[in-house]
Amino acid sequence: MGRLRQVPKAEAPPEVQEIYRQVFGDRDPVAEPGTATGTPGDYWTTFALVPDLLVMARNSLMTLLQPGRILNPQLRELAILRTGIVGECRFEYSQHMKLARMVGIPEEKLQAIKGWATSDLFTPVERAVMAATDEILARNRVEDETFAALQSHLSDPEILELFYVIGLWRMHGLIVRALHLEYDNDTSARMQEVPAPQSA
């Protein structure tokens, strides 16, 4: 269960009700939770606390998922999957495994993505995209060698869109984890000391 109150359909302003209709149909998503992909759906009902943020989030995420974008959708999904993995966001990882299949990434690559650095399944451009993603998320920078590899395969607009995708999905993953939304509702501390046994 999330940490903040969810907004029921009856309290939602018109712009939120329209998003609810698109995601949940005619149901009140608080009284009858669940989306077509099986998630609880509390991302939407919690973001509805600030309606313009919900609209902004929906528009920015959906814009980058539209066909015809500058960045190849397979590269986009590899970057988002690595963002979910590095950020430990199960919601992002689970949802984008489905999208990755929809854009044609083979199952063997999807199963190898957690250990991509030691896999020989990925092309040079895929490796450059995943290396850049990992470096941005772990070190807030991209090494010169990695950037040169990106530039040997991608245009400047493609690189900018890639970095925007990484940053945007990381931001949403942070919020989802911090508020215990969707599949990230584990309230236990992940890094917690295990006490030593009591001496006899």
VOBA-1610 file (N, C-alpha, C; in pm, whole numbers, padded with zeros to 5 digits, always signed):
BEGIN
Met+00083-00118+00000Met+00000+00000+00000Met+00087+00124+00000Gly+00049+00221-00082Gly+00126+00344-00094Gly+00124+00427+00033Arg+00216+00521+00041Arg+00231+00603+00160Arg+00141+00727+00160Leu+00086+00764+00045Leu+00000+00882+00037Leu-00142+00842+00002Arg-00233+00932+00028Arg-00374+00911-00005Arg-00392+00902-00156Gln-00483+00817-00200Gln-00520+00809-00342Gln-00646+00891-00366Val-00661+00939-00487Val-00775+01025-00521Val-00883+00942-00588Pro-00998+00924-00525Pro-01107+00850-00588Pro-01167+00926-00706Lys-01233+00854-00791Lys-01290+00913-00913Lys-01381+01031-00882Ala-01463+01020-00779Ala-01560+01126-00747Ala-01492+01257-00709Glu-01368+01251-00660Glu-01296+01372-00620Glu-01206+01427-00730Ala-01192+01354-00838Ala-01095+01390-00942Ala-01151+01500-01033Pro-01068+01600-01067Pro-01112+01700-01164Pro-01122+01640-01304Pro-01183+01711-01399Pro-01209+01653-01532Pro-01085+01597-01602Glu-00971+01666-01594Glu-00852+01618-01664Glu-00802+01487-01605Val-00819+01469-01474Val-00780+01344-01410Val-00882+01235-01443Gln-01010+01270-01444Gln-01113+01171-01479Gln-01090+01115-01619Glu-01042+01201-01711Glu-01015+01153-01847Glu-00899+01054-01847Ile-00796+01081-01770Ile-00684+00987-01760Ile-00731+00857-01694Tyr-00811+00867-01590Tyr-00866+00749-01527Tyr-00946+00666-01629Arg-01024+00733-01709Arg-01104+00661-01810Arg-01013+00586-01906Gln-00904+00650-01950Gln-00812+00587-02044Gln-00740+00467-01982Val-00708+00476-01854Val-00630+00371-01788Val-00719+00263-01726Phe-00832+00305-01667Phe-00914+00213-01588Phe-01054+00188-01644Gly-01091+00254-01753Gly-01228+00242-01803Gly-01324+00321-01715Asp-01440+00266-01687Asp-01542+00337-01610Asp-01532+00314-01460Arg-01438+00232-01416Arg-01426+00200-01273Arg-01370+00317-01193Asp-01400+00318-01063Asp-01329+00404-00970Asp-01202+00328-00932Pro-01084+00377-00972Pro-00961+00298-00952Pro-00917+00286-00807Val-00975+00364-00719Val-00943+00348-00577Val-01030+00237-00517Ala-01159+00240-00551Ala-01251+00137-00499Ala-01226+00002-00566Glu-01190+00004-00695Glu-01166-00119-00771Glu-01031-00108-00841Pro-00922-00128-00767Pro-00789-00108-00826Pro-00753-00213-00931Gly-00653-00180-01011Gly-00599-00275-01108Gly-00604-00221-01250Thr-00496-00247-01324Thr-00488-00205-01463Thr-00490-00327-01554Ala-00499-00301-01684Ala-00503-00411-01782Ala-00374-00494-01780Thr-00263-00435-01737Thr-00137-00509-01731Thr-00114-00575-01596Gly-00212-00563-01505Gly-00203-00633-01378Gly-00143-00556-01263Thr-00105-00430-01285Thr-00050-00351-01175Thr-00163-00298-01088Pro-00134-00261-00963Pro-00238-00203-00879Pro-00296-00074-00935Gly-00214+00007-01003Gly-00262+00132-01060Gly-00252+00252-00968Asp-00189+00234-00851Asp-00184+00344-00756Asp-00083+00453-00793Tyr-00003+00430-00895Tyr+00079+00539-00950Tyr-00013+00653-00994Trp-00116+00618-01072Trp-00206+00719-01129Trp-00290+00786-01022Thr-00343+00708-00930Thr-00434+00763-00829Thr-00361+00845-00723Thr-00232+00819-00706Thr-00152+00901-00614Thr-00105+01029-00682Phe-00057+01019-00805Phe-00018+01139-00878Phe-00135+01235-00895Ala-00257+01184-00891Ala-00376+01268-00905Ala-00391+01367-00790Leu-00315+01350-00681Leu-00315+01449-00574Leu-00277+01587-00626Val-00192+01590-00728Val-00152+01716-00792Val-00184+01700-00940Pro-00305+01737-00981Pro-00353+01704-01116Pro-00261+01746-01230Asp-00201+01866-01221Asp-00116+01907-01333Asp+00011+01823-01341Leu+00058+01770-01227Leu+00173+01679-01232Leu+00136+01547-01297Leu+00015+01498-01270Leu-00030+01375-01335Leu-00038+01395-01486Val-00096+01506-01529Val-00108+01533-01672Val+00031+01546-01735Met+00120+01618-01667Met+00256+01635-01718Met+00328+01501-01727Ala+00315+01418-01623Ala+00381+01287-01622Ala+00328+01201-01736Arg+00196+01194-01749Arg+00138+01113-01856Arg+00184+01162-01993Asn+00181+01293-02014Asn+00219+01347-02145Asn+00365+01323-02177Ser+00454+01344-02080Ser+00597+01328-02109Ser+00632+01181-02133Leu+00580+01092-02049Leu+00609+00950-02068Leu+00550+00897-02199Met+00425+00930-02225Met+00359+00879-02345Met+00420+00937-02473Thr+00464+01061-02468Thr+00529+01122-02585Thr+00651+01042-02626Leu+00730+01001-02529Leu+00854+00929-02560Leu+00831+00784-02600Leu+00709+00735-02580Leu+00677+00598-02620Leu+00606+00590-02755Gln+00583+00705-02818Gln+00511+00707-02946Gln+00598+00655-03059Pro+00537+00593-03160Pro+00613+00553-03280Pro+00670+00677-03349Gly+00779+00657-03419Gly+00837+00766-03498Gly+00929+00858-03421Arg+00965+00822-03298Arg+01058+00904-03222Arg+01198+00897-03287Ile+01284+00991-03249Ile+01421+00994-03302Ile+01498+00868-03258Leu+01485+00833-03131Leu+01559+00719-03077Leu+01487+00589-03110Asn+01563+00491-03157Asn+01509+00359-03188Asn+01441+00302-03064Pro+01318+00250-03076Pro+01245+00201-02958Pro+01314+00085-02886Gln+01389+00003-02958Gln+01461-00105-02890Gln+01571-00049-02801Leu+01641+00053-02848Leu+01744+00116-02766Leu+01681+00186-02646Arg+01568+00251-02670Arg+01495+00316-02560Arg+01460+00215-02451Glu+01406+00102-02492Glu+01363+00002-02393Glu+01481-00061-02321Leu+01592-00083-02389Leu+01711-00133-02319Leu+01757-00035-02212Ala+01753+00095-02246Ala+01792+00197-02149Ala+01695+00201-02031Ile+01565+00192-02058Ile+01467+00195-01949Ile+01479+00071-01862Leu+01501-00043-01923Leu+01519-00165-01843Leu+01642-00155-01752Arg+01752-00104-01806Arg+01871-00086-01722Arg+01842+00017-01613Thr+01763+00119-01643Thr+01727+00218-01542Thr+01648+00153-01429Gly+01554+00066-01465Gly+01478-00006-01364Gly+01564-00099-01281Ile+01659-00166-01347Ile+01747-00259-01277Ile+01840-00185-01181Val+01910-00084-01232Val+02005-00010-01149Val+01933+00062-01035Gly+01814+00116-01063Gly+01737+00185-00961Gly+01651+00095-00875Glu+01658-00036-00900Glu+01580-00136-00825Glu+01431-00104-00823Cys+01378-00061-00937Cys+01235-00032-00949Cys+01167-00147-01022Arg+01102-00233-00945Arg+01037-00351-01004Arg+00925-00313-01099Phe+00855-00204-01068Phe+00745-00158-01153Phe+00797-00124-01292Glu+00901-00041-01300Glu+00958-00006-01431Glu+01009-00129-01504Tyr+01081-00212-01433Tyr+01138-00331-01496Tyr+01027-00421-01551Ser+00927-00448-01472Ser+00819-00538-01514Ser+00741-00481-01632Gln+00704-00355-01624Gln+00625-00294-01731Gln+00705-00288-01862His+00833-00257-01851His+00910-00238-01974His+00966-00368-02029Met+00964-00476-01954Met+00988-00607-02015Met+00879-00634-02118Lys+00756-00600-02084Lys+00643-00620-02176Lys+00658-00531-02299Leu+00692-00403-02277Leu+00710-00312-02391Leu+00828-00353-02477Ala+00934-00402-02415Ala+01051-00446-02492Ala+01014-00559-02587Arg+00931-00651-02540Arg+00885-00758-02630Arg+00800-00701-02743Met+00718-00602-02711Met+00630-00542-02813Met+00710-00474-02924Val+00828-00418-02891Val+00908-00352-02994Val+01009-00447-03059Gly+01003-00575-03022Gly+01081-00675-03094Gly+01215-00715-03037Ile+01241-00683-02911Ile+01367-00729-02852Ile+01353-00878-02822Pro+01444-00960-02872Pro+01434-01106-02851Pro+01443-01144-02704Glu+01375-01251-02670Glu+01369-01296-02531Glu+01507-01328-02475Glu+01596-01383-02558Glu+01728-01416-02505Glu+01805-01291-02463Lys+01784-01181-02532Lys+01847-01056-02490Lys+01785-01004-02361Leu+01655-01016-02350Leu+01589-00969-02228Leu+01636-01048-02107Gln+01658-01176-02126Gln+01704-01258-02014Gln+01850-01231-01979Ala+01924-01173-02074Ala+02067-01145-02052Ala+02094-01003-02007Ile+01991-00919-02001Ile+02015-00776-01979Ile+02073-00747-01841Lys+02041-00828-01742Lys+02097-00802-01608Lys+02249-00819-01608Gly+02300-00907-01690Gly+02444-00928-01699Gly+02498-00892-01836Trp+02447-00784-01893Trp+02478-00748-02031Trp+02629-00734-02055Ala+02703-00688-01956Ala+02846-00659-01976Ala+02926-00784-02010Thr+02878-00900-01968Thr+02950-01025-01997Thr+02881-01108-02103Ser+02779-01053-02166Ser+02705-01126-02268Ser+02754-01089-02407Asp+02752-01185-02499Asp+02791-01156-02637Asp+02668-01141-02727Leu+02550-01125-02667Leu+02427-01116-02746Leu+02398-00976-02799Phe+02465-00875-02743Phe+02428-00737-02775Phe+02520-00675-02879Thr+02463-00591-02963Thr+02539-00521-03067Thr+02622-00409-03004Pro+02719-00355-03077Pro+02798-00244-03023Pro+02713-00123-02981Val+02612-00088-03058Val+02530+00027-03019Val+02448-00005-02895Glu+02397-00126-02883Glu+02323-00165-02762Glu+02414-00161-02640Arg+02536-00207-02657Arg+02631-00205-02545Arg+02665-00062-02506Ala+02680+00026-02604Ala+02709+00166-02574Ala+02593+00231-02498Val+02471+00201-02540Val+02352+00257-02474Val+02344+00209-02330Met+02365+00080-02306Met+02355+00028-02170Met+02471+00074-02083Ala+02590+00086-02141Ala+02703+00138-02064Ala+02678+00282-02022Ala+02627+00363-02115Ala+02597+00503-02083Ala+02490+00511-01975Thr+02388+00428-01986Thr+02281+00427-01885Thr+02338+00395-01748Asp+02416+00290-01740Asp+02473+00250-01611Asp+02563+00359-01554Glu+02643+00423-01639Glu+02735+00526-01591Glu+02659+00649-01542Ile+02558+00692-01615Ile+02478+00807-01571Ile+02417+00779-01435Leu+02360+00662-01419Leu+02288+00631-01296Leu+02380+00604-01178Ala+02496+00546-01204Ala+02587+00512-01095Ala+02683+00625-01061Arg+02719+00706-01163Arg+02825+00806-01139Arg+02788+00947-01181Asn+02666+00966-01231Asn+02623+01097-01279Asn+02714+01153-01389Arg+02768+01064-01470Arg+02854+01106-01580Arg+02860+00994-01682Val+02910+01027-01801Val+02936+00926-01904Val+03083+00939-01941Glu+03155+00828-01931Glu+03298+00831-01963Glu+03321+00867-02109Asp+03435+00928-02137Asp+03467+00972-02274Asp+03461+00856-02373Glu+03513+00740-02333Glu+03513+00624-02423Glu+03370+00581-02455Thr+03286+00582-02353Thr+03146+00543-02375Thr+03076+00645-02463Phe+03103+00772-02439Phe+03039+00876-02520Phe+03085+00867-02665Ala+03212+00838-02686Ala+03263+00823-02823Ala+03195+00704-02891Ala+03171+00597-02816Ala+03101+00481-02873Ala+02958+00520-02911Leu+02891+00597-02826Leu+02757+00645-02861Leu+02761+00728-02989Gln+02856+00820-02996Gln+02864+00909-03113Gln+02897+00835-03242Ser+02960+00718-03230Ser+02991+00642-03351Ser+02867+00572-03408His+02759+00567-03330His+02637+00498-03373His+02514+00589-03379Leu+02510+00691-03295Leu+02389+00771-03281Leu+02416+00917-03315Ser+02313+00985-03365Ser+02323+01128-03391Ser+02313+01206-03260Asp+02348+01333-03264Asp+02336+01416-03144Asp+02192+01420-03091Pro+02090+01437-03177Pro+01952+01434-03124Pro+01917+01300-03059Glu+01966+01190-03116Glu+01938+01060-03056Glu+02001+01048-02917Ile+02123+01098-02902Ile+02190+01093-02773Ile+02117+01178-02671Leu+02074+01297-02710Leu+02000+01382-02618Leu+01871+01313-02574Glu+01798+01253-02668Glu+01674+01184-02632Glu+01703+01066-02541Leu+01810+00992-02567Leu+01848+00881-02481Leu+01870+00929-02338Phe+01946+01035-02321Phe+01976+01084-02186Phe+01849+01135-02118Tyr+01760+01196-02194Tyr+01633+01243-02138Tyr+01549+01126-02090Val+01544+01020-02170Val+01470+00899-02133Val+01525+00842-02003Ile+01656+00830-01994Ile+01718+00774-01873Ile+01681+00859-01751Gly+01695+00990-01764Gly+01666+01078-01651Gly+01519+01077-01612Leu+01431+01077-01711Leu+01287+01081-01682Leu+01241+00952-01613Trp+01281+00838-01666Trp+01239+00712-01605Trp+01304+00692-01469Arg+01425+00741-01450Arg+01487+00731-01317Arg+01410+00815-01216Met+01367+00934-01256Met+01289+01019-01166Met+01160+00948-01124His+01090+00891-01221His+00965+00823-01187His+00990+00699-01101Gly+01099+00629-01129Gly+01133+00514-01046Gly+01162+00554-00902Leu+01231+00667-00884Leu+01258+00716-00749Leu+01129+00745-00675Ile+01036+00812-00743Ile+00908+00847-00679Ile+00829+00721-00646Val+00823+00628-00740Val+00749+00503-00717Val+00806+00430-00596Arg+00938+00420-00588Arg+01001+00349-00475Arg+00978+00423-00344Ala+00997+00555-00346Ala+00986+00632-00222Ala+00845+00631-00165Leu+00744+00625-00254Leu+00605+00627-00209Leu+00544+00488-00199His+00622+00384-00225His+00576+00244-00215His+00457+00219-00308Leu+00471+00261-00433Leu+00363+00244-00530Leu+00385+00120-00616Glu+00276+00074-00674Glu+00276-00036-00770Glu+00348-00159-00714Tyr+00449-00210-00783Tyr+00519-00330-00737Tyr+00632-00298-00640Asp+00647-00172-00604Asp+00757-00131-00517Asp+00707-00092-00379Asn+00618-00176-00326Asn+00556-00146-00197Asn+00621-00223-00082Asp+00742-00270-00103Asp+00815-00341+00002Asp+00865-00238+00103Thr+00818-00247+00225Thr+00856-00147+00325Thr+00978-00187+00406Ser+01032-00305+00382Ser+01149-00347+00459Ser+01274-00276+00410Ala+01365-00250+00500Ala+01491-00188+00462Ala+01575-00290+00386Arg+01623-00250+00268Arg+01698-00343+00186Arg+01840-00361+00238Met+01895-00258+00299Met+02031-00264+00354Met+02018-00251+00505Gln+02000-00361+00571Gln+01979-00361+00716Gln+02074-00463+00777Glu+02139-00423+00886Glu+02234-00514+00950Glu+02161-00633+01011Val+02217-00749+00989Val+02167-00871+01053Val+02245-00887+01182Pro+02177-00889+01296Pro+02252-00896+01423Pro+02328-01028+01438Ala+02439-01020+01509Ala+02516-01142+01541Ala+02440-01226+01641Pro+02461-01358+01638Pro+02391-01441+01736Pro+02434-01406+01879Gln+02340-01423+01969Gln+02371-01399+02111Gln+02472-01503+02159Ser+02571-01459+02235Ser+02669-01556+02289Ser+02603-01637+02399Ala+02643-01762+02408Ala+02584-01853+02507Ala+02627-01818+02647
//
